[in-house]
Amino acid sequence: MTAPKTHPGRTGSRGRIDKREAILEAAFQVFSRKGFASACIKEIAVEAKVAKPTIYSHLDDKDALFREAVAAASEVAAAENIAAVEGLRNPTGDLDAAFAEAARLLLASCLHARSCALKRLTYAELPRFPELLDTVRGAVTDRLVDALAGHLALLSLAGSLSVADPVTAAEQFVSLLTGPLERRTRLGTRALPQAEVDAIGTAAVRTFLAAYRKD
């Protein structure tokens, strides 16, 4: 019997991708704890369980590692945010319940430890890396608004909402949630009781639907 063919190149490629992801995750955790200036490549290598030269085989220097780690963390946060509003694509229950669930999931995503660390790290390192704001906002906020705008447009076409500008409406819904959340958590530095988080979501949904629900 002929042995099945193997594809070592493919396996090696997958292993290299996995190792790179592990390095970026470890780097984000270390940068989040210590900041850019105090973090060192050796500590990141230990956290990623790789040799220090392995990191340099994937990324040229500490600056590149930091940028890539933030970008990767932004992609994870973006995926969580988009998943949070997915239920609005085709709501199976009443509109209030669908928006309430989207608000609950989106607030939980915003309060996740990764999201809070990403926000703190971005603000802290903006003077050194001014492009970070575009990186994070482009992945986390802009993609969420685009996805949500698509759902709102479909709901408007279905006659559930009256939305002339889906992008503006999506921005407003996100702002109704994140504005009070950032103020009350002091930009993610203060924990909120769950009842207070729920109240933010309830008020946001009530205000949004009062403006856009189809008469």
C-alpha positions in Angstrom: 0.0 0.0 0.0 1.3 3.4 -0.9 1.7 5.8 2.0 -0.4 8.9 1.9 1.4 12.0 0.7 2.4 14.5 3.3 2.7 18.2 2.9 5.5 19.4 5.3 5.4 22.9 3.8 1.7 23.3 4.8 2.3 22.0 8.3 5.3 24.3 8.7 3.3 27.3 7.5 0.5 26.6 9.9 3.0 26.1 12.7 4.7 29.4 11.9 1.3 31.2 11.9 0.4 29.7 15.2 3.8 30.7 16.7 3.4 34.2 15.4 -0.1 34.4 17.0 1.3 33.2 20.3 4.1 35.8 20.2 1.6 38.6 19.4 -0.7 37.5 22.2 2.2 37.3 24.7 3.5 40.7 23.6 0.1 42.3 24.1 -0.2 40.9 27.6 3.3 42.1 28.6 2.8 45.5 27.0 -0.5 45.8 28.7 1.0 45.1 32.1 4.2 47.1 31.8 3.8 49.6 29.0 6.0 49.9 25.9 9.0 51.4 27.6 9.3 48.9 30.5 8.4 45.7 28.5 11.3 43.7 27.2 11.6 41.1 24.4 13.1 38.5 26.8 10.0 38.7 29.0 7.7 38.4 25.9 9.7 35.4 24.8 9.2 33.7 28.1 5.5 34.4 28.1 5.2 33.1 24.5 7.3 30.0 25.4 9.7 30.7 22.5 13.4 31.6 22.2 14.2 35.3 22.0 15.7 34.9 18.5 12.4 33.4 17.4 10.6 36.7 18.0 13.1 38.5 15.8 12.6 35.9 13.0 8.9 37.0 12.9 9.2 40.7 13.7 12.1 43.1 13.1 12.2 45.0 16.4 10.3 46.0 19.5 8.4 48.8 17.7 7.1 46.5 15.0 6.2 43.9 17.7 4.2 46.5 19.6 2.3 47.7 16.5 1.5 44.2 15.4 0.4 43.1 18.9 -2.0 46.1 19.1 -3.3 45.4 15.6 -3.9 41.7 16.5 -5.7 42.6 19.7 -7.8 45.1 17.8 -8.9 42.4 15.4 -10.0 40.2 18.3 -12.0 43.0 19.9 -13.5 43.9 16.5 -14.7 40.3 16.0 -16.3 40.3 19.5 -18.1 43.6 18.8 -19.4 42.5 15.4 -20.7 39.2 16.9 -22.5 41.2 19.6 -24.8 42.9 17.1 -25.2 39.9 14.8 -28.6 39.2 16.3 -29.9 42.4 14.7 -29.3 41.0 11.2 -32.5 39.0 11.4 -34.2 39.4 14.8 -36.3 36.4 15.8 -38.1 38.1 18.7 -39.5 41.6 19.3 -37.4 44.5 18.4 -36.9 45.8 21.9 -35.6 42.4 23.0 -33.2 42.2 20.0 -31.7 45.6 20.7 -31.5 44.9 24.4 -29.5 41.8 23.8 -27.2 43.6 21.3 -26.7 46.3 23.9 -25.9 43.8 26.6 -23.4 41.9 24.5 -21.8 45.0 23.2 -21.4 46.5 26.6 -19.9 43.2 27.9 -17.4 43.2 24.9 -16.4 46.8 25.7 -15.9 45.9 29.4 -13.9 42.8 28.6 -10.4 42.8 30.0 -8.8 42.8 26.6 -10.8 45.8 25.4 -10.1 47.8 28.5 -6.3 46.9 28.2 -6.4 47.9 24.5 -7.9 51.2 25.3 -5.5 52.0 28.2 -2.5 51.0 26.1 -3.6 53.1 23.1 -4.1 56.2 25.2 -0.8 55.7 27.1 1.3 55.2 24.0 -0.2 57.7 21.6 2.6 60.2 21.9 5.1 57.5 20.8 2.8 55.8 18.3 0.3 58.4 17.0 -1.0 56.0 14.3 -2.4 53.7 17.0 -5.6 55.6 17.2 -6.3 54.9 13.5 -5.3 51.3 13.9 -7.6 50.6 16.8 -10.5 52.8 15.7 -10.4 51.4 12.2 -10.6 47.9 13.4 -12.8 48.2 16.5 -15.2 51.2 16.0 -15.4 51.6 12.2 -16.0 47.9 11.5 -18.6 47.8 14.2 -20.4 50.8 12.8 -20.3 49.3 9.2 -21.7 46.0 10.4 -24.4 47.6 12.5 -25.3 50.0 9.7 -26.0 47.1 7.4 -28.3 45.5 10.0 -30.2 48.8 10.5 -30.6 49.2 6.8 -32.2 45.8 6.5 -34.5 46.5 9.5 -35.5 49.8 7.8 -36.2 47.9 4.5 -38.3 45.4 6.5 -40.4 48.3 7.9 -39.3 47.8 11.5 -37.2 51.0 11.6 -37.3 54.3 9.8 -33.6 55.0 9.1 -32.6 57.5 6.4 -28.8 57.3 7.1 -27.9 53.9 8.5 -24.2 54.9 9.2 -25.3 57.9 11.3 -27.9 55.8 13.1 -25.3 53.1 13.9 -22.8 55.7 15.2 -25.5 57.1 17.4 -26.4 53.7 18.9 -22.8 53.0 19.6 -22.3 56.4 21.2 -25.4 56.0 23.4 -23.7 52.9 24.8 -20.0 53.8 24.9 -20.3 57.5 25.9 -21.9 56.9 29.3 -19.8 53.8 29.7 -16.5 55.6 29.3 -17.6 58.5 31.5 -18.8 56.3 34.3 -15.8 53.9 34.2 -13.4 56.8 33.9 -12.1 55.5 30.6 -12.0 51.9 31.9 -10.3 52.6 35.2 -13.3 52.1 37.4 -15.4 49.0 37.7 -19.2 49.4 37.4 -21.9 47.3 39.2 -23.8 45.2 36.7 -27.0 47.0 37.5 -25.4 50.3 36.3 -24.2 48.6 33.1 -27.6 47.3 32.5 -29.2 50.7 33.0 -26.8 52.2 30.4 -28.0 49.6 27.9 -31.7 50.1 28.7 -31.5 53.8 28.3 -29.6 53.5 25.0 -32.1 51.2 23.5 -35.1 53.2 24.7 -33.6 56.4 23.3 -32.6 54.8 20.0 -35.9 53.1 19.3 -37.8 56.3 20.3 -36.0 58.0 17.5 -36.0 55.3 14.8 -38.8 52.9 15.4 -41.3 52.9 12.5 -44.6 54.5 13.4 
